[in-house]
Amino acid sequence: MFFIKALGWVLIGTALLMASGEAIAALGTGTHDYIAAADLWALFLGSLPDFGEAAFGLSWDNVWMTLLGWPAWAIFAPLGGMLLLAVHLRPRRKRMFAGRNQRYA
């Protein structure tokens, strides 16, 4: 659980760094160039993925390549937020015995 929460915060922090770097580059040069998620994928894994065909003859390649064409911060921030939300919204454990000021339910 700690690892998932830490990974969520790392993804959000990375997204903030990429977004601020993109903003500084846009202010400095006047152009809106961004770091695409596909660039980071290729940087870390060496090549772009080949998604191939899905069930029923549908091609998910266009969907995934569209998502990988988005800015990297737009992919990392929601993923980190979903991880943090998934860890935070876990059901609470019921106590076996009530505390001194609590009544039994």
N, C-alpha and C positions, 0 to 999 in steps of 0.2 A: 504494500500500500504506500509506503514511503517512497519507493522507487517511482510509482506512477505519478504521485504528487510532485516529486522532484522533476520528472520528465515534463510534466505539464508546465511547471514554472520555467524550465529551460526553454521550452518551445515558445512560450509567451515572451520571454526575455530576448530570444533570438529574433522573433518577429518585430519587437520594438526596435532592436538595433538595426535590422534591415530597413524598416520603415523610416527611421531617422536618417540613415545613410542615403536613402533614396530622396528624402526631402532636402537634405543638404546638397546633393548633386543637382536636384532640380532648381534650387535657388542659385547655385553657383554658375551653372552652365546655361540655364534657361530652357533646357530640353527635359523631356520627361522620359528618361530611360530607367528601366527598372530591372532588378535581378529576377529572372523568371525561375519558377520552381524546377523547370527542366534543366536549367543551368546548374542548379545545386545538385540535382539528381545525377547529372553527368559528372560533376566534380567529385562527388562522394563514391559513386559506383562505377565510373569509367565509361558508361555508355547509356543511351536512352533505352527504356524498357520496350519490349515487344509484347503487347497485351494480347494479340491474336483474336480469335473468335470466341464469343461467349455462346451460351445456350441459344437454341432456336435460330442459329445463323446470324445473330446480331453481332455487330462489330462494336466493341467498347473502345476501340483504338481512338476514334474521333473524340469520344467523351473524355478519355484520360489525357489525350494530347491537348485538349482545350483547357483542362484543369492545370496541366503542367505549364501552359503558356501564361497563366496568371502570375502576378507578383508573388514571390515566395512568402512575404509576410501575410498575404491574404490566405494562404494555405496553413501556415504554421500557427497563427493566432487562434483560429477556430479549433484546430486539433488540440492545442494546449488547453483551451477553455473547456472543451468536452472532457478531456482527461481529468481536469480539476473538478468539474461538475460531477463526473461519475464517481469520483472518490468521496466527494462531499455529501452526496445524496444517498449514502448507504443507510440501511435501516439501523436504528439504535437498538442495542441489546436491552432486554428487560432485566431489571435487577431481581435477584432471587429474594432478597429481603429488603424491605423498605427501610429508609433511614429513620432517624429519631423523630424528625418533624413531618414525616410523610405517612400517609395512610395507605393501607393495603388496597389494591384495586381489585 
